[in-house]
Amino acid sequence: MASHKILVIDDSRVIRARVRDMLPNGNFEVIEAKDGIEGIEAIRAQKPNLIMLDFLLPRMSGYEVYQAIQAKSELQTIPLVMMSGRKEELTEKIQEPFEFFEFIEKPFEQKELIGAIKGAMAKARKPRPQSATAAAPESGSAAAEIEVLQKQVATLMKEVAALKSQNNKILAFIKKKLA
């Protein structure tokens, strides 16, 4: 029996087969899901040791699956490799650097796949800040969602203030050099 379960969530049968074929021979059981809903169900039922997640999926997007994983602290420790044919699609929703998952651009070679898996395993062991585990409401209640949004707004306001300060310093420096 396989000792390591790898869940590949991708709507492309070719990619799912490619991942299976690229994995080194050993104790791997590859579980496949062709869309985000099947992927979420497989995560809950199979409890994989690694998740490879396509960003663009039917029925439930890879981003929505990612959010569901981040909402549950017990799922956050599963190493995650996000896959996409275009990295910019991913970075529109999730800013770099990718702190808790690894990214691999399709198409990929075996060496890249193995490197991404190793990177994801290292990132999954990183401690999470308290706010990250509390960032997504488990119950989905409106009050919990409002609280999360208020925290996000407060964080964004701090970031905007820091950027304004940096901008003012840069403008002062430029004015000084021009004077």
Buried (B, 14 or more C-beta within 10 A) or exposed (E): EEEEBBBBBBBBEEBBBBBBEBBEEEEBBBBBBBBBBBBBEBBEEBEBBBBBBBBBBEEBBBBBBBBBBBBBEEBBEBBBBBBBEEBEEBEEEBEEEBEBBBBBBBEBEEEBBBBBBEBBBEBBEEEBEEEBEBBBBEEEEEEBEEEBEEEEEEEEEEEEEEEEEEEEEEEEEEEEEEE
